[in-house]
């Protein structure tokens, strides 16, 4: 059985979300397809936001077992996620609504050194 936890460091490039998804698919292959699909969608949203807004190195940590998928995405930007009004017609800013609907729990914390943040989520199986 493949490892059920792993960490990946990514450059802030457009291929970073795909790399993160492939890692999640590999280490969480034993989970139900719907759980993996939701986790991949949320992970893609968070990593894409880090690429676009943070523009710093990104670290993705994934843990999964038979009960849940837990993911933490770290970048060096101090910019907190900003939810948008769901009635707003902007092209961006609606990703947090998606995360809120798909994740069992999620949030963000500033890093203990004050340099950046961690956005995390959990999806129960």
Secondary structure, DSSP 8 states (H G I E B T S, - for coil): ---SEEEEEE-SSTTHHHHHHHHHHHHTTTS-HHHHHHHHHHHHHHHHHIIIII-S-EEEEEEE-SSEEEEEEEES---------TT---SSS-HHHHHHHH-SEEEEEE-TTSS-EEEEEEEE-
